[in-house]
Amino acid sequence: MNTPKISAIVPVYNAERYLPMLVDSILAQTFRDFELLLVDDGSTDSSPALCDAYAARDERVRVIHKANGGVSSARNRGIEEARGEYVFFADNDDYVFPDCFATAVETIGERDFLIFEACSTLRSEFNPNPQNRSTDTTDRIEANSLDEIKAKIDVLREGTVIWICLYKRKILVENNVFFENVKSEDILFNRRYFNYINSFVQISKYQGYYWFLTPHSQGSGSAYYVDKDWVARMDEEIHISDERLGFEDHSWRQYYINKLVTMCLLRYLIKGYYADYPLPRKERKARWVWLRQNRLFQEVNREFAGKTRSMKVLFWLCQHGLFGAADALLKIAIRH
């Protein structure tokens, strides 16, 4: 069985309008040793036929038709079916620059993980050859051992999106690293993958991918706020990092705790105040009580949390159990 260097996995759902641009950009790669897995997730438009047509024209394209299960299940099916040494993910309505795969393979070498950068714009302003695109690969950070990873952990601590990365398929499969059916699934996926790598390289200026800003991708209301189960899973992965790299008292761990509390736990609480996800007062209070008792909230660095006035007030009210005042204040803030 042929083992290509890269398996490009694209979840497809009702993408007839933009799918051809994405697929054409991948098939136009200057690096040719790859397979393209189009995972049709139960589309009801002409996407399945488009996928089959591409497979008929190019032997590198494989199509998987499945019942609708969401983007995570589609990506997971792609991982299961992939044959390549490395895995690359793309969304069905974006664009990949022609030199992306060649640059990625040359840069990653035998390492476990690669991070690069992307361009973004409104779709109406798309230019496949933007003048301000950077192809510079000289500005790089690399780590080739666990000790070097620990010394350069800051590179891995942010919420890296999956379509600017290259992953070793063997690591994914052998460690059961798959996507979970939750919001911000890519951040959780990466956090878990980080716990199994022994090397990485980042080319922080090279832009190999083009993603488009849309009202949907920017989010609105509470739709993109994670739930507490997501935070619990992130906490588990951070604990694994603590044990693997010895970060129990490291500033890296404090950073993640601060970020989880301020960006996730508080947003989970705030989610109940939005018009698209209203909760009765009793349930809102229960979330305040839960937050106050949460171990991560109790451990967070208060100086970090108080960077903004509104955040500082929320922390103080919750810390002192003044849930009625906090509830009233948040209701007013959300409305305005």
Secondary structure by P-SEA (a helix, b strand, c coil): cccccbbbbbbbccccccaaaaaaaaaacccccbbbbbbbcccccaaaaaaaaaaaacccbbbbbbccccaaaaaaaaaaaccccbbbbbccccccccaaaaaaaacccccccccccccccccccccccccccccccccccccccaaaaaaaccccccccccccccccaaaaaaaccccccccaaaaaaaaaaaacccccccccccccbbbbbccccccccccccccaaaaaaaaaaaaaaaaaccccccaaaaaaaaaaaaccaaaaaaccccccccccaaaaaaaaaaaaacccccccccccccccaaaaaaaaaaaacaaaaaaaaaaaaaac
